[in-house]
Amino acid sequence: MNRRTFLTASIAASAAVLLSACGFRLRGTDSLPTLPPLSLEGDTNSAVAQQVAARLQQLGTQVTADAPWRVTLGTPALIERRLGGDGRASREHELTLSTSLSVQERASNAYHINNATLTTSTRIRVSDDDLLNRETLMMEAEQTLARQLSQQIIERLAYIEGMQ
């Protein structure tokens, strides 16, 4: 087993143990109400938009261009902040991913969410001396943030009054 596989498995196992210890439980798709047909607009090529589309498909939500509800996604912005001093080889990084979300009812042109900003962040420790491992860890963190942000979007959609 190579180092990358070992690190990935270790991180996943550690996260599972920590989350189970604090009482965290994943909610199933039954906890979210059924969504009406939606139209995805805006930056639909981003990783966040692709995650939203996949999650909507899993929930059985129809996504069509002429749907009665228009969901507009902004271009996700990733901000990386280095924490700690410059003299250390291993440094903690804070990654923050944010995007804007608008939800409009096509029939009345009424906005139920107008340009709301959704944000998620994480901290990771990487070694600036190991460039290959650094890039892998950063990419995995970005993918995790995209999944978290898409889940926030789905939850916001599920609880818009009058959408069901």
N, C-alpha and C positions, 0 to 999 in steps of 0.2 A: 504494500500500500504506500503510495507516495505521500509526500508532506501535505500537499494541497488537499487531497482526499481526507487525510487524517484530520487536518484543521477544520474542514467543512463538517465532518461528522462530529467532531468534538464540540464545535460551536452549536450545532443543532441539538445535540444531546444536552448540553448545558442550558440552552434556552428552554428546552422542554422541562427539565427538572426545576428550573427557577419559576417558570410559569405555573407549573402544577403545584409548587409549594405555596404560592400566594393565592391559590384558589381560582386561577384563571381557567375559563372553559370556553372553547370555541362554540359560537352559535351556529346552528345549522341553518339551511336555507328556509326551514319552516318558520323561523323567527321573523323573517321579513315578509311584509305583505306583497301580494302580486302587483306588479307595475303595469300600467297601460302601455300601449305601443309608444315608442320614443324615437326621436330623430336625433342622431349625434352630429353636431356641427362644431366648427372651430378647428382646433389642432387635433385632428383625428388620427394622425400618424405617430403621435408620441407613444411612449411605453405606457403611460398612464391611461391614455385613451384606448389603447389595445387591451389593457387589463379591464377597463370598464366594459368594453364591448364583450369580452369573453365572459365576464361575471354576469352581465345581463343575459347572455345566451344560456348560461348555466341555470339562471333563475327562470328561464322560459319566457323572457320578455322579448317581444317582437321589436326589432330595430329597422325602421323604414324611413325613407326620405320624406314622406308626406304624413308622418305620424301626428297625432293631435298635440303632442308635447315636444317642444324643441329644447334640447339640452346642448348648451354651448360650452365647450371646454377651452380654456386658455392654454397657451404654451407653458408647460412646466418649467420652472426655474430652479436650478440646483445651486445652492450656495455652500461652499466648503470653507470652514473656518478651522485653522490650526490652533490647537490649545497647547499651552506649555511653552517652555523655553526653546531657543534655537540650538542649544548645545547637545541635545539628546538625540540618539540615533532612532529611538522609538518615540513616536509622538501620537497624541490623541487628536482625532479629527472629529469635528461636528459637521454632519451633512444635513442640510435642510432642503426639502423639496416642497414647492408650493405651486398652486395653479388657481386660476379663477374658474368659477362655475356660475352659469346663468340657466334658469329654467323658465321657459315661457310657454303659456298656453296659446296654441296657434289660433283657436277660434276667436278669442277676445284680445289677443296680443298682450295680455296681462303677465307681468313677471311675478313669479312666486319666489324666485331667488334671483337677485340682480347683481351680478358681478361680485359674488362672495369669494373671498380668498380662503382656501383650505391649505393647511400646512402640516407636515409631519417631519420629524427629525430623529436622528440617531447619532450615537458616538461610537467610533471604532478606533482601535489602537493599531497603528501600522508602523513598520520600520521603513524609513526612507532609504536605507541601504539595500533592501531587497525589492527592487523595482517590479519584478514579475509578480511576486506575492502581493505587493502593494496594489497593483492594478487590478488583480483578481478580487481582493477584498473590497476595493472601492466599487467595482462593478457589481459585486453581490449586494453591497449596501444600497446602491442605487436601485437595483431590482426590487429589493425589499421595500424601499421607500415608495416605489411606484405601486406595488401591491397594496401597501397601507393607505396611500392616497386614493387609489381607486375604490378601496373598501369604504373610506369616508364618503366618497361621492355617492356610492350606492346607498349607504345609510341615509344620507341627506335626501336622496330621491324617494326613498321608501317612506319617509315621514313628512312629506309635503301634504298639507291638508288640502283636500279636494282632488287629489291626483288619483285616488282609488275609485 
